[in-house]
Amino acid sequence: MELIKFALENNTEGSDKLPCPCYICQNLMYDKADVILNHLSKRQFDRTYTCWHRHGEKREETPSKDAQGHNTEGDRLEDMMSQFVQKLDDNPDVIEELLSDSEKPLYGGCSNYTKLAAVLKLYNLKVAHSWTDKSFTALLELLIDILPSDNVFPRSTYNAKKMLC
C-alpha cells in the first residue's frame, strides 16, 4: 500500500494508472491502484524492483555518454518498452490471455506446471535440440493422450508458437 500511495503522490504524468510491480506485470502494464492492489494480493511483488524509479523515486547514477557526449543509456530499452506497451494498449486481450495461461494449471489438480510454464519448457527443449515442427507436434499429441483429459496443452506447434508470440 505504501508503494501505491508514494507512486500516486509522485506521479508526474498526471495519469490515474501506474505500472504494476507484481512479478508477472513487472512494471510493463499500467493499471489503476485498485487493480494493482488486487494483483499484489494474488501474486508476489517483483523482488528485483528495489529502486521505485517507475513510481517516482529518483535514481542516483551517472548516465552513459557516447563520443559526442549524448546520453545513450537506456535509449533502446525505453524505445522497445514504449513499443511493447503501445502494442499491448492496441490489443489488451493478448496480455490477459497470457496472464490467464500463466495461472491456469496444466490439468485439474496439477500444482507443478501452468499451461504457459509447460509450453515454455517444452518449446525450449524443441529449440535446444533442433526438433522439427512436425516432431514437436507429435510430442504434443502424445502428451495430450498421456495426460488427464482436462489438460490444456496446445494441439500443435502452430498453437504453441501462437501462444508464446
N, C-alpha and C positions, 0 to 999 in steps of 0.2 A: 504494500500500500504506500510505503514511503516513496518508492520509485515513481509511482504514478503521480503522487502529489508533487514531487520535485519536478517531474517532467512537465506537468501542466503549468506549474509556476514559471518554468524556464523555457517554455515553448516560444521560440522566436518567429515561427511561421504563422501563428495565429489560427492553426487548424485544431479541431477537436479530436483529430486522430493522431495517434502516436505509434512509433514502432513497437511491436510486441516482442518482449525479450524472452519468450519461452523457448525451450530447446528446439522446437520444430520451426517456429517462425523466424527465429534468430535475427530479429530486428529488420527483416525484409518486408514483412507485412504490416500495414498500418491499420489500426482499429481504434474504436472508441475505448475509453477507460474501462467500462463495464465488460466489454468483450475480452480485453487483455486480462482483467482480473479473473474472468472465467477460465481463460487459457491457463493462467498460472495456478489455478486451483486444481486443474486436471493434469497438467504437465509440469515438469520441472523447469525451474529458471535456468537459463543458459549460464552455467557457472564460469564460462570463459569470458563472459562480459563483465569485466571488473571496472573499467572506466566508462561511465554512463555518457559518453560523448554524443550518442544518438538521442539522448534525453536531456541535453542542456549542460552537462558537466564539461568544463574546459580541459583540453589536453595540454600537457606540458612536454612538448617535443619540438625539435627543430626540423622543419621540412627539408627534404632533399632538393637540391638545385641542379639544373643542367648546365652545360657550358656557358649559356647566355645568362645564367642567374635566375631562370624561371623555375617556379615551384613545379616539380613533376610527381612528387609522391602522391599516390592515390588517384591520380587523374584518370587512368584507365579503369581502375576499380570503381570509382564513382560513376563513370560513364556506363560501365556494364551493369552496375546496380540500378541505375536510373532506367536503362533499357529493360531490365528484368521486371522492375516494379511497374513500368508502363505496360508491358505485355500482360502482367497479372491484372492490372486495372482494366485492360481491354477485355479480358476473359477471366473473371473471378472464379468461375466454376472449376478451372484447372487446379487451382490451389486447394479448393475444397475437396475435390476428388483425391488429390494427393494426400491431404491430411486424413481423409477417411481411410484410404488404403494403408496409411501408417498406423492406424489404430485398430483396423479390422483383423481379428485373429484369422490365421490361415484356414482353420476349420474349427467347429464348435469344440470347446474345451482345450484348444491349443494355447499354451501360455508362452511358448518359446519363440514363436515367429508370428509376425504380422504378414499380411499379403505383400506389402512393399518390401519388408526385410527379406522375405524368402525369395522374391523375384530378383532383388538386387544381388543377393549372394549367388544365386544360380547364374545370373547373367554375367557376373564377374568371373565365374568358372568358365562360362562359354568363351568369353574374350581371352582369358588367360591361356586356355588350351586350344584356341583356334577351332572351336566347334562350328560346323556349318549351321545355317538357319534350319535346315531340314533335320539335322541330328538333334538340335535343341528343341524343336517342335516335337520330335519323337520322345525325347526325355520328358517334356511337359505332359504329353499324353499319357505316358507310363505313370508318372507321379499322380495324375488325376485319377487313374484307375486304382492305384495302390492306397491312396489316402481316403479317409471317410468321404462319403458322397456330398457332404456340405462344404467341401474345400472350395477355395476361391481362386485357385491358380488360373492364370490366363491359359487359353487353349492353344496358343500358337506363339511363335517368335514374334510375329507381327503385333499381336496384342500385348506382349511383354514390352516390346520396344515402344509402342504407343503409350503405355502406362509410364514408362521411365522418361520418355521425351516430353 
